[in-house]
Amino acid sequence: MQNEKIGTGLTIRAFIGLAVMAIAFLALIVRIFSLQTVDFDYYKNKVIDQLTTESTIISERGNIYDSNGILLASNKTAYRIFIAPKTIHDEMKEAKEEGETARLDLDVKISRGLSELLGIDYDTIYAMTGKTKSLDATVLREATPDQADAVLGLITELKVSNCIYVEPMSVRNYAYGDLAAHVLGFTGRDGDGLYGLEYYYNKELAGTPGKIITARDAYGNEMPYKYQSVIDAVDGYNLNTTINIKIQEILEEQLEATYKESGAQAGVAGMVMNVKTGAVYAMATYPDFDLNDAWTLSPEYLAQMQASGLSEGDEGYSSLRASLLNQMWQNKALTFTYMPGSTFKIITTAMALETGVSNLNETFVCRGSLNLYGSIIHCHKVTGHGTLTFAGGLQQSCNPCMMTLAERIGRTTFYSYVRNFGYLEKTGIDLPGEGRSSFWDENAFGPVDLAVASFGQNFKISMIQHLTAISAVANGGTLVEPYIVESMTDSEGNTVWQHETKAIRQVVSTSVCKTVASILEEGVSGNGGSRNAYVAGYRVAAKTGTSEKIGDDETLRIGSCAAFAPAEDPEIAIIIIVDEPTCTNVFGSYVAAPYVANCLEQMLPALGVEAVYTSTESAKLEVEVGNYMGMMSFTAREAIRKNGLEVEIIGNGEKVTAQVPAAGSKLSKQNGKIVLYVGDAAPSTDISVPNVIGMSASVVNKVLINAGFNISIEGTTNYEVGSGAVVVSQYPEAGTPATRGDVITVTFRHTDVSD
């Protein structure tokens, strides 16, 4: 019996043992199966990683060009100078153990040598050598070729090739420094784009890095060449943009001018767009910054930093500096949202004509305000405009007129047009950071909201949204998507991508657009509020605006002007905003419109749009003074008269020995006079320049001519329209000693316009 029990026990134990072995064997089979199938790739790669080394082949970042193929952004070779503090420490330790005195002060020699060659503080470099656990400490990130050569010489002299290193690297270079800074953007130290096109198209610009994979044996030695695999790098694509460098330069020049004249506390911004395609020819913000030194505050922002009284190391210094850098980098034309003010009346007028709620034959009466549902809303002209035509309502920027039209249009229809003009969505432009508009929810859009919206108050939009909508009015009613990049090409010059114009929707009819353009143009060339946007030889359609900064400081204003030209067949649209002007006259008609005019006067010819002058405009054209030195006096006199100018000869003799003004000066055909000196006669500064600031055209003409001077006119040349423009600046200044015949340059501007 007992033997039976023992046998049974052995059988059970044997069964259990066999079961355990079977389970273990099964687990082993499952594991082997998993290793050979499910996890095969994982372990294969681990083995390969252990048996191979991988080196990266850097791809070349693509270039950025303007619309005419002018290089804006490219790459250049720079050199990173760095030291190996741990190696320096180890070298000195070894020298001490071996009693080699020449290397005992290696840290001092290296610090002194690099300081002298690179112009970097000795103590700074010496402190780096003391970080004995560090394998790599950068002394200078972007050294020049000359500096690199000098450091290589130091390495040879000190025999420290394992302590100092010169590493070539590719860095971004911007050919024009600050030109189009906010559009191009810049890259970080790793070469990736941080702002602008550099950021938006970073993947396309960067390309794909290559690899060199080298097999190694069990001892880490490189295997024969056949075991090496090379995956070539693919260089980044080049961007061919719509930016026209000439148009960009003109815009930036005028933005800087209005910034300085208006005292704009929060900066200025502008943009120029092809109304038919949406191509952006220029986009700028001022103050700007140097793309090749993007982490250094520009003078305007540095002044704010210094005004804070904070110094490096003080609490709050770093955060303020970071905040100022972000402000400096902000592309106001894209990211900034503002209340458009009266420039939005272009849109309200187009709505009214399209819906048929009014027509050109209707008249309105403005008494200075309207009482809507218990709310009294004023016109900018608080005494009222009196009786106005439909066109006059837009030209004189009458708020009650716009409110009346909006009430007729109705909230639902008005809201749908706001949506269709693109104000409730981003434009889709190929730049990062586009601002999002702030408009009422449709269900919360009340009658008073409708009234103030009609003249561009109490809602915020971006400049790119507004110019896109205005371009729709200019091009015949089609909303098109704005864009910056026209095409992309590879390193061989092959086109890999081409932009196609994207028409989003037809918003209003072509006939309505032509009517609105005609009204706006008459407001510029006639007695409208946009007279300062006038450009001789071109019909300009423009509207100015001045808006409050509700939600910010309500005492501050934004002056703006939007325009397109030529009005009869528009090519380009432009907008300029002046944020927080501090000059005496803060209206957009004063701080923005003249600079829009200056832009168009130069941009349109640059784009091949020829000027067509009226007889009145032709009579005001200026003539360039020729060089009459050494000519016979009677020959010079005849040549001058043929140019439509008067001549006065002083002295006795036959040949011209001096002339005033000098060759190349510009004189008005109407009253220009050249003074020629013959014989022993010579010019003398015996008269004083009179003060003509504030004078009208007729008065200043009389004063300067009677004093013996010539006149050159800048600013608005429709100075006789309305109540007349007046001189707002002159050069030379009053009281300056001058010569008979000298040219006094006066700038005219209409100062009685408001919006």
C-alpha positions in Angstrom: 0.0 0.0 0.0 2.8 2.3 0.9 4.6 1.4 -2.3 1.5 2.4 -4.2 1.4 5.8 -2.4 5.1 6.3 -3.2 4.6 5.4 -6.9 1.6 7.7 -7.1 3.6 10.6 -5.6 6.5 10.1 -8.0 4.0 10.1 -10.9 2.5 13.4 -9.8 5.9 15.0 -9.4 7.0 13.7 -12.7 3.8 15.1 -14.3 4.3 18.4 -12.7 7.9 18.5 -13.8 7.0 17.7 -17.3 4.2 20.3 -17.3 6.7 23.0 -16.1 9.2 22.0 -18.8 6.4 22.0 -21.4 5.3 25.5 -20.3 8.9 26.7 -20.3 9.5 25.2 -23.7 6.3 26.8 -25.0 7.3 30.2 -23.6 10.7 29.8 -25.3 9.1 29.0 -28.6 6.8 32.0 -28.2 9.7 34.2 -27.3 11.8 33.0 -30.3 8.8 33.5 -32.5 8.4 37.0 -31.2 12.1 37.8 -31.7 12.1 36.5 -35.2 8.8 38.1 -36.3 7.0 40.6 -34.1 10.2 42.3 -32.7 12.5 41.4 -35.5 12.9 45.0 -36.8 13.5 46.4 -33.3 16.3 44.0 -32.4 17.8 44.1 -35.9 18.1 47.9 -35.6 19.7 47.5 -32.1 22.3 45.2 -33.5 22.9 47.5 -36.5 23.2 50.5 -34.1 25.9 48.6 -32.2 27.7 47.6 -35.3 27.4 50.9 -37.2 28.1 54.6 -36.7 26.1 57.3 -38.4 27.2 60.8 -39.5 24.9 63.5 -40.7 25.3 65.3 -44.0 23.9 68.8 -43.6 21.5 70.0 -46.3 21.8 73.5 -47.6 18.9 75.9 -46.7 17.1 77.3 -49.7 17.5 81.0 -50.7 14.7 83.6 -50.7 14.3 85.9 -53.7 12.1 89.0 -54.5 9.8 89.0 -57.5 12.6 90.0 -59.9 15.0 87.4 -58.7 17.0 89.6 -56.4 18.5 87.6 -53.5 17.1 88.5 -50.1 18.2 85.6 -47.9 21.0 83.1 -48.4 23.7 81.2 -46.6 27.3 82.1 -45.7 30.1 80.2 -44.0 31.0 81.3 -40.5 33.2 79.6 -37.9 32.4 78.5 -34.4 35.4 78.9 -32.1 35.1 76.7 -29.1 37.4 75.2 -26.4 37.4 71.8 -24.6 37.8 72.8 -20.9 38.1 69.2 -19.6 40.9 68.5 -22.1 42.7 71.7 -21.1 42.4 70.6 -17.4 43.6 67.1 -18.2 46.6 68.5 -20.2 47.7 70.7 -17.3 47.2 67.8 -14.9 49.4 65.5 -17.0 52.0 68.3 -17.4 52.2 68.7 -13.6 52.6 64.9 -13.1 55.4 64.8 -15.7 57.0 68.0 -14.6 56.5 69.7 -17.9 56.3 73.4 -17.1 55.4 74.7 -20.6 51.8 73.4 -20.3 51.2 74.2 -16.6 49.5 77.5 -17.5 47.8 76.3 -20.7 44.5 77.9 -19.5 46.1 81.3 -19.2 47.8 81.1 -22.6 44.7 79.9 -24.4 42.5 82.6 -22.7 45.1 85.4 -23.5 45.5 84.3 -27.1 41.8 84.0 -27.9 41.1 87.3 -26.1 43.6 89.2 -28.2 42.6 87.6 -31.5 38.8 87.7 -31.0 38.4 90.9 -29.0 36.6 89.0 -26.2 37.2 89.8 -22.5 40.0 87.6 -21.1 38.2 86.9 -17.8 35.2 85.6 -19.7 37.3 83.1 -21.6 39.3 82.2 -18.5 36.1 81.4 -16.7 35.1 79.0 -19.5 38.4 77.1 -19.1 37.6 76.5 -15.4 34.5 74.5 -16.2 36.5 71.3 -16.1 33.6 68.9 -16.5 32.6 70.5 -19.8 33.8 69.1 -23.2 32.7 72.0 -25.3 32.4 75.8 -24.5 31.7 78.2 -27.3 33.9 81.3 -27.3 32.6 82.9 -30.5 29.6 81.5 -32.4 30.1 83.3 -35.7 33.7 84.1 -36.4 34.9 85.6 -39.7 37.3 83.7 -42.0 40.1 86.1 -40.9 39.4 85.3 -37.2 39.2 81.6 -38.0 42.6 81.7 -39.7 44.1 83.6 -36.8 42.8 81.0 -34.3 44.2 78.2 -36.4 47.6 79.9 -36.2 47.2 80.1 -32.4 46.4 76.3 -32.3 49.6 75.6 -34.2 51.7 77.9 -32.1 50.5 76.4 -28.8 50.2 72.9 -30.1 46.7 72.6 -28.7 44.7 71.0 -31.5 42.8 69.0 -28.9 41.9 72.0 -26.8 40.8 74.7 -29.3 38.6 74.0 -32.3 37.5 75.9 -35.4 34.3 74.5 -36.7 32.9 75.7 -40.1 29.2 76.2 -40.2 26.5 77.6 -42.5 24.6 80.6 -41.2 21.8 82.7 -42.6 22.7 86.0 -44.3 20.2 88.7 -45.2 21.5 90.8 -48.1 19.6 94.0 -47.2 19.7 93.8 -43.4 16.5 95.3 -42.2 14.6 95.3 -45.5 11.3 93.3 -45.3 12.5 92.2 -41.9 9.0 91.3 -40.6 8.1 89.4 -43.8 11.4 87.3 -44.2 11.8 86.6 -40.5 15.0 84.9 -39.3 16.4 81.6 -38.1 17.7 80.4 -34.7 21.1 79.1 -33.8 20.0 75.6 -34.9 19.2 77.0 -38.4 15.5 76.5 -38.1 13.1 79.4 -38.9 11.7 81.4 -36.0 9.6 84.1 -37.7 8.1 85.1 -41.0 8.7 83.1 -44.2 11.7 81.4 -42.6 9.3 79.9 -40.0 6.2 79.3 -42.2 8.2 77.5 -45.0 10.9 76.0 -42.6 10.3 72.4 -43.8 10.6 73.4 -47.5 13.6 75.7 -46.9 15.5 73.3 -44.7 15.6 70.3 -47.0 16.4 66.8 -45.8 19.8 66.0 -44.2 21.7 63.0 -45.5 23.6 60.3 -43.7 26.8 58.3 -43.8 26.4 54.9 -42.2 29.6 53.1 -41.6 29.9 49.4 -40.4 32.4 48.6 -37.7 33.8 45.3 -36.4 33.7 43.9 -32.9 36.6 46.1 -31.9 35.0 49.3 -33.2 37.2 49.5 -36.3 35.7 50.7 -39.5 35.0 47.9 -42.0 36.0 48.0 -45.6 34.5 50.7 -47.9 31.8 48.3 -49.3 30.2 48.3 -45.8 29.6 52.1 -45.9 26.2 53.5 -47.0 25.7 57.1 -48.0 22.3 58.8 -48.2 22.7 62.1 -49.9 21.3 65.3 -48.4 18.5 67.0 -50.3 19.0 70.8 -50.3 16.0 73.0 -49.4 13.8 74.7 -51.9 14.3 78.3 -52.9 11.4 80.7 -52.3 10.5 83.1 -55.1 8.3 85.7 -53.4 5.9 88.4 -54.6 7.9 91.0 -52.7 9.1 93.8 -55.1 12.3 95.2 -53.5 11.7 98.6 -55.1 8.1 98.8 -53.8 9.3 97.5 -50.4 12.0 100.2 -50.1 9.5 103.0 -51.0 7.0 101.8 -48.4 9.6 101.5 -45.7 11.0 105.0 -46.5 7.5 106.5 -46.1 6.7 104.6 -43.0 9.8 105.9 -41.3 8.9 109.4 -42.4 5.4 109.4 -40.9 6.7 107.6 -37.8 9.1 110.4 -37.1 6.7 113.3 -38.1 3.6 111.9 -36.3 5.4 110.7 -33.2 3.6 107.4 -33.4 4.1 105.9 -29.9 3.0 102.4 -31.0 4.6 102.3 -34.4 3.4 102.4 -38.0 2.7 99.7 -40.6 1.8 99.4 -44.3 1.1 97.0 -47.1 0.8 97.0 -50.9 -1.1 94.3 -52.8 -2.0 93.5 -56.4 -5.8 93.8 -56.3 -6.3 91.2 -59.1 -4.1 88.4 -57.8 -3.6 89.0 -54.1 0.2 89.1 -54.5 1.7 91.2 -51.7 4.3 93.5 -53.2 5.4 95.1 -49.9 4.6 94.7 -46.2 6.4 96.5 -43.4 6.4 97.7 -39.8 8.4 100.5 -38.4 10.4 100.5 -36.2 12.1 97.5 -37.9 15.2 95.6 -37.0 18.4 94.1 -38.5 17.8 90.5 -39.6 21.5 89.8 -39.3 21.4 90.8 -35.7 17.8 90.0 -34.7 18.5 89.6 -31.0 19.7 93.1 -30.6 17.2 95.8 -29.7 16.8 98.5 -32.4 17.5 102.1 -31.2 13.8 102.8 -30.6 13.3 99.7 -28.4 16.7 100.1 -26.8 15.6 103.6 -25.7 12.6 102.0 -24.0 14.9 99.6 -22.3 17.1 102.4 -21.0 14.2 104.5 -19.9 13.2 101.6 -17.6 16.3 102.3 -15.5 16.9 98.5 -15.3 20.4 97.1 -15.8 21.5 93.6 -16.8 21.2 91.4 -13.7 18.3 93.5 -12.2 15.1 91.7 -11.4 12.7 92.2 -14.3 15.5 93.1 -16.8 15.3 89.8 -18.7 11.5 89.7 -18.9 11.3 93.4 -20.1 14.0 92.7 -22.7 12.2 89.6 -24.0 8.9 91.6 -24.2 10.6 94.4 -26.2 12.1 91.9 -28.6 8.7 90.3 -29.2 7.2 93.7 -29.8 10.1 94.5 -32.2 9.6 91.3 -34.1 5.8 91.7 -34.4 4.5 92.2 -37.9 1.8 94.7 -37.3 0.4 94.5 -40.8 -0.4 90.8 -40.1 -0.8 90.2 -36.3 -2.2 93.6 -35.1 -5.9 94.1 -35.0 -7.5 97.5 -34.8 -10.7 99.4 -35.4 -10.6 100.6 -39.1 -12.6 103.7 -38.5 -13.9 105.6 -41.5 -11.9 103.5 -44.0 -14.6 100.9 -43.5 -17.1 103.3 -45.0 -15.9 102.0 -48.4 -17.5 98.6 -47.5 -20.7 100.1 -46.1 -21.2 102.2 -49.3 -20.6 99.1 -51.5 -23.2 97.2 -49.4 -25.8 100.0 -49.8 -25.4 100.2 -53.6 -25.4 96.4 -54.0 -28.6 96.0 -52.0 -30.2 99.0 -53.7 -31.2 100.8 -50.4 -29.9 104.0 -51.9 -28.5 105.5 -55.1 -26.5 108.4 -56.4 -29.5 110.7 -56.7 -30.4 110.6 -53.1 -29.5 113.3 -50.6 -29.0 113.2 -46.9 -29.1 115.8 -44.1 -26.4 115.7 -41.5 -27.1 117.7 -38.3 -24.0 116.5 -36.5 -25.6 113.4 -34.8 -28.3 110.8 -34.8 -30.5 109.6 -31.9 -30.7 105.8 -32.3 -32.8 103.9 -29.7 -31.9 106.4 -27.0 -28.2 106.6 -28.0 -26.9 109.9 -29.5 -24.1 109.1 -31.9 -22.1 112.0 -33.3 -20.5 112.8 -36.6 -16.9 113.7 -36.6 -18.2 117.1 -37.7 -20.3 117.9 -34.7 -21.8 121.0 -36.3 -23.1 118.8 -39.1 -22.4 118.6 -42.8 -25.8 119.9 -43.8 -27.2 118.5 -47.1 -25.1 115.9 -48.8 -25.4 113.8 -51.9 -24.9 110.0 -51.6 -21.4 110.4 -53.0 -20.8 113.3 -50.6 -21.7 111.1 -47.6 -18.6 109.0 -48.4 -16.3 111.8 -49.5 -17.0 113.9 -46.5 -17.0 110.8 -44.2 -20.4 111.5 -42.7 -21.3 109.1 -39.8 -25.1 109.9 -39.8 -25.2 109.1 -43.5 -23.5 105.7 -43.0 -25.7 104.9 -40.0 -28.8 105.7 -42.1 -27.6 103.4 -44.9 -26.8 100.6 -42.4 -30.2 100.7 -40.8 -31.8 100.3 -44.3 -29.4 97.4 -45.1 -30.5 95.7 -41.9 -28.5 93.7 -39.4 -28.8 90.3 -41.1 -27.7 91.5 -44.5 -25.0 93.7 -43.1 -23.6 90.8 -41.1 -23.6 88.6 -44.2 -21.6 91.1 -46.2 -19.1 91.4 -43.3 -18.7 87.7 -43.6 -18.5 87.6 -47.4 -15.9 90.4 -47.4 -13.7 88.0 -45.3 -13.7 89.9 -42.0 -14.9 86.9 -39.8 -12.1 84.6 -40.9 -8.4 84.7 -41.5 -7.3 85.4 -45.0 -5.1 82.4 -45.3 -1.9 84.3 -46.3 1.2 82.2 -46.1 2.8 83.9 -43.1 2.5 82.9 -39.4 0.7 84.7 -36.7 -2.2 86.3 -38.6 -4.5 88.2 -36.2 -8.0 87.1 -35.6 -10.7 89.7 -35.9 -13.1 90.6 -33.1 -16.7 91.2 -34.3 -20.0 90.8 -32.6 -21.7 87.4 -32.4 -24.5 87.4 -35.0 -27.2 86.8 -32.4 -25.8 89.7 -30.3 -25.5 92.2 -33.1 -28.0 94.9 -32.1 -29.2 98.1 -33.8 -26.7 100.3 -32.0 -23.9 97.9 -32.9 -25.0 98.1 -36.5 -24.9 101.9 -36.4 -21.3 102.2 -35.1 -20.1 99.3 -37.3 -21.2 101.2 -40.3 -18.4 103.7 -39.7 -15.8 101.2 -38.5 -15.9 101.4 -34.7 -16.2 98.9 -31.9 -14.8 96.0 -33.7 -11.3 95.0 -34.7 -9.8 93.6 -37.8 -6.3 93.0 -39.2 -4.7 95.2 -41.9 -4.4 92.2 -44.2 -8.1 91.5 -43.8 -9.0 95.1 -44.6 -6.8 95.5 -47.6 -8.0 92.2 -49.0 -11.6 93.4 -48.7 -10.8 96.8 -50.2 -9.0 95.0 -53.0 -12.2 93.1 -53.8 -13.9 96.5 -54.3 -11.0 97.6 -56.5 -10.9 94.5 -58.7 -14.5 94.4 -59.6 -16.0 92.5 -56.6 -14.0 89.3 -56.2 -12.3 88.4 -52.9 -8.9 86.8 -53.6 -6.6 85.1 -51.2 -3.4 87.2 -50.5 -0.1 85.4 -50.7 3.7 86.0 -50.5 5.4 83.0 -52.2 4.9 82.8 -56.0 6.9 79.6 -56.6 9.4 77.2 -55.2 12.4 75.9 -57.1 15.0 73.2 -56.3 18.8 73.6 -56.2 18.9 72.9 -60.0 16.4 75.7 -60.7 13.5 73.4 -61.5 10.0 74.6 -60.4 8.6 72.3 -57.9 5.6 74.3 -56.9 3.7 77.3 -58.5 1.1 79.5 -56.9 -2.3 79.8 -58.6 -4.6 82.8 -57.9 -7.4 81.7 -55.5 -10.7 83.5 -56.0 -12.8 83.0 -52.9 -16.1 84.5 -53.9 -17.8 87.3 -55.8 -19.0 89.7 -53.1 -20.4 92.7 -55.0 -21.0 93.5 -58.7 -18.5 95.1 -61.0 -20.8 98.0 -61.6 -21.0 98.8 -57.9 -17.3 98.6 -57.6 -16.8 101.1 -60.4 -19.2 103.5 -58.8 -17.5 103.3 -55.4 -14.1 103.8 -57.1 -15.4 106.9 -58.9 -16.8 108.4 -55.7 -13.6 107.8 -53.9 -11.5 109.3 -56.7 -13.7 112.5 -56.7 -13.1 112.7 -53.0 -9.4 112.9 -53.6 -9.2 115.1 -56.6 -12.2 117.2 -55.5 -13.2 118.7 -52.2 -13.4 115.5 -50.2 -11.7 114.5 -47.0 -9.0 112.5 -48.7 -7.4 115.4 -50.7 -4.0 114.7 -49.2 -3.8 111.4 -51.0 -3.8 113.2 -54.4 -1.1 112.3 -56.9 -0.7 114.4 -60.1 -1.0 112.2 -63.2 -2.9 109.4 -61.5 -6.5 109.0 -60.5 -6.4 107.8 -56.9 -9.3 106.3 -55.0 -8.7 106.7 -51.3 -10.4 106.9 -47.9 -9.0 108.0 -44.7 -10.0 107.1 -41.1 -9.3 107.9 -37.5 -10.4 105.4 -34.9 -10.4 105.2 -31.1 -8.6 102.5 -29.2 -11.6 101.3 -27.2 -10.5 98.6 -24.8 -7.1 100.3 -24.6 -6.6 104.0 -23.8 -9.6 105.7 -25.2 -7.8 109.0 -25.5 -5.4 107.5 -28.1 -6.1 107.3 -31.8 -5.1 105.3 -34.9 -4.9 107.3 -38.1 -5.1 105.4 -41.4 -5.5 105.7 -45.1 -6.5 103.0 -47.7 -6.3 103.6 -51.4 -6.1 101.9 -54.8 -5.0 103.2 -58.2 -5.4 103.9 -61.0 -9.1 104.3 -60.0 -10.3 103.6 -63.6 -8.4 100.2 -63.8 -6.8 99.5 -60.4 -3.5 97.6 -60.2 -2.5 98.0 -56.6 -4.1 98.8 -53.2 -2.2 100.2 -50.3 -2.9 100.8 -46.6 -0.9 102.7 -44.0 -1.8 102.9 -40.3 -0.2 105.2 -37.7 -0.7 103.9 -34.2 -1.0 106.5 -31.5 0.2 109.6 -33.3 1.2 112.4 -30.8 1.4 115.3 -33.2 -1.1 118.2 -33.2 -3.3 116.7 -36.0 -3.8 113.0 -35.5 -6.4 112.4 -38.3 -5.6 109.8 -40.9 -6.1 112.4 -43.5 -3.0 114.2 -42.1 -0.7 111.5 -40.7 -1.3 108.7 -43.3 -2.8 110.1 -46.5 0.2 112.2 -47.6 2.5 109.2 -47.2 0.1 107.0 -49.2 0.4 109.7 -51.9 4.2 109.7 -51.7 4.2 105.9 -52.1 1.9 105.8 -55.1 3.7 108.7 -56.8 6.8 106.5 -56.9 5.3 103.0 -57.0 3.0 103.4 -60.0 5.8 104.4 -62.4 8.0 101.6 -61.0 5.3 99.2 -61.9 5.0 100.5 -65.4 1.8 102.5 -64.9 2.3 105.7 -66.9 1.1 109.1 -65.6 -1.6 110.9 -67.6 -1.6 114.6 -66.8 -4.5 117.0 -67.1 -3.7 120.4 -68.6 -3.8 121.9 -65.1 -1.4 119.2 -63.8 0.9 119.7 -66.8 1.2 123.4 -66.0 2.4 122.6 -62.5 5.1 120.1 -63.5 8.6 121.0 -62.5 11.5 121.3 -64.9 15.1 120.1 -64.2 17.6 122.9 -64.4 20.4 122.3 -67.0 24.1 123.1 -66.8 24.8 126.4 -68.4 28.3 127.0 -67.0 30.7 128.2 -69.7 28.0 128.8 -72.3 27.5 132.1 -74.1 24.9 134.0 -72.2 22.6 134.5 -75.2 22.7 130.7 -76.0 22.0 129.8 -72.4 19.1 132.3 -72.3 17.4 130.8 -75.3 17.8 127.2 -73.9 16.3 128.2 -70.6 13.3 129.9 -72.3 12.7 126.8 -74.4 12.2 124.9 -71.1 9.5 127.3 -70.1 11.6 129.1 -67.4 12.5 132.7 -67.0 16.1 133.9 -67.0 17.9 136.9 -65.4 21.5 137.8 -66.3 23.6 139.7 -63.8 27.0 141.3 -64.7 28.8 142.3 -67.9 30.3 139.7 -70.1 29.7 137.0 -72.7 30.2 133.7 -70.9 28.2 132.3 -67.9 30.5 132.0 -64.9 27.9 131.0 -62.3 24.3 130.0 -62.1 21.6 129.8 -59.5 20.1 127.3 -58.9 22.6 124.6 -59.7 22.2 122.1 -62.5 19.8 119.3 -61.5 17.5 121.4 -59.4 13.8 121.3 -60.0 11.8 124.4 -60.7 8.1 125.1 -61.4 7.2 125.9 -65.0 4.7 128.5 -63.7 7.3 130.8 -62.1 10.7 129.3 -62.2 13.7 131.6 -62.9 17.3 130.9 -63.4 19.9 133.6 -62.5 23.0 133.6 -64.7 26.2 135.5 -63.7 28.6 136.7 -66.3 31.9 138.6 -66.2 33.0 139.5 -62.7 29.6 139.1 -61.1 29.2 136.3 -58.6 26.4 135.0 -56.3 26.3 136.2 -52.7 24.3 135.1 -49.7 22.9 138.5 -49.0 19.2 137.8 -48.5 17.4 135.9 -45.7 14.8 133.1 -46.3 11.4 134.3 -45.1 9.1 132.2 -42.9 6.2 130.8 -45.1 4.8 128.2 -42.7 1.0 128.3 -42.6 0.7 130.3 -45.9 -1.6 129.4 -48.7 -0.2 128.7 -52.2 -1.0 132.2 -53.6 0.5 134.0 -50.6 3.7 131.9 -50.4 4.2 132.2 -54.1 4.1 136.0 -53.9 6.3 136.2 -50.8 9.1 134.0 -52.2 9.1 135.4 -55.7 9.2 139.0 -54.4 12.1 138.0 -52.2 14.0 136.7 -55.3 13.6 132.9 -54.6 12.4 130.0 -56.6 9.8 127.5 -55.3 9.8 123.7 -55.4 6.6 122.2 -54.2 6.3 118.9 -52.3 3.2 117.3 -50.7 -0.2 117.8 -52.2 -0.2 119.6 -55.6 -4.0 120.1 -55.6 -3.4 122.9 -53.1 -6.1 125.2 -54.5 -8.9 122.7 -53.9 -11.5 123.4 -51.2 -10.3 125.9 -48.7 -6.8 125.4 -49.9 -3.7 123.7 -48.6 -1.1 125.5 -46.5 2.7 125.1 -46.1 3.5 122.7 -43.2 7.3 122.7 -43.7 10.0 124.5 -45.6 13.7 124.1 -46.5 15.9 125.9 -45.9 14.4 127.2 -42.6 13.4 130.8 -42.1 16.3 133.1 -41.4 18.9 131.1 -43.4 21.2 133.3 -45.4 20.6 132.5 -49.1 21.4 133.6 -52.7 19.1 135.2 -55.2 17.5 132.4 -57.2 17.9 129.7 -54.6 15.2 127.1 -54.4 13.0 127.1 -51.3 11.2 123.7 -51.0 7.8 124.0 -49.4 5.5 121.1 -48.4 1.8 121.7 -48.9 -0.9 119.9 -47.0 -4.6 120.3 -46.5 -5.1 120.8 -42.8 -8.8 121.3 -42.7 -9.7 117.7 -43.5 -10.9 115.3 -40.9 -12.4 111.8 -40.8 
